[in-house]
Amino acid sequence: MSPVHAIIEAAKLPEFGLQNPFLELASLALESRKAGLDYMAIKETFDRIKEERRVGVGLFRRAPKGHGWHGMSLSHDELIGIAILSSLFDDGETIKEIIDQGLFFGLYLNGNSAKYFDSEWFTYWRPEYRAMMKLGAGRKLSWIEDQALQMNLVYATAWNVKRIRLLFLEGLGYNAVLLKQVTEKLGDKYRGRYGKNDLYLNLWEIQ
C-alpha cells in the first residue's frame, strides 16, 4: 500500500467519527504535508465528521448524536483541529463561521446536556486559542494574542498538540526563529502518542 493510500484509508477509520476527530485528523494532514505527500483526500473525511457534529450555524459538538457523550461541547483542542482543517481544506470558512456566528459574548455555547457548566465554553476567551482560530481564518492577531501564542509554544507540555501547532504555524511562515527553537527543544517527545502507529512511523521516516 502506498503512503498516500494508507493516509486515505486511515482517515476513513471509525475513530475519526469519535472522541477527538478534528485534532487527530489535523495531525494526520499536517504530518502528511510535512512528509511531502498529497493529503487532499482527507478533506472528504473532514467534511463528513464536520456535518455529523453540526448542531447549528457555527456550532459543533465532539461526537455525533447517538454516542454516549454526544452532548459534550467541543473541546479547546478540537477547536484547534477545526481551525487547522478549515485553513487547509475550505479557505478558513468553517472556522470563520464559528468565530462570526457560533460565539455569544465570546462564549462557545454549543451545548452540553450532561452539565450545567462547561469550562470549554470559555476557550475563545483564552488569547492563545483565539490566536490559533484567527490564524485558521486568515485573520491578523492582536499583540496580546501573538504574545500568548508564543508563550504557549514555549511552555506548553501537551507534546502532541504542541507538535500540531508547530507544523501548522510552520506552513504559515510564522516566526521561523521561535519555531526552530521550540522544535529543537521538543525533540521527539511528541511521538509518545503515536509511537506504535505504523502509519505515523512511516510518515516520520519519510520526513
Secondary structure, 3 states (H helix, E strand, C coil): CCHHHHHHHHHCCHHHHCCCHHHHHHHHHHHHHHCCCCCCCHHHHHHHHHHHHEEECCEEECCCCCCCCCCCECCHHHHHHHHHHHHHHCCCHHHHHHHHHCCECCECCCCCCCCCCCHHHHHHHCHHHHHHHHHHCCCCCCHHHHHHHHHHHHHCCCHHHHHHHHHHHHHHCCCHHHHHHHHHHHCCCCHHHHCCCHHHHHHHHHC
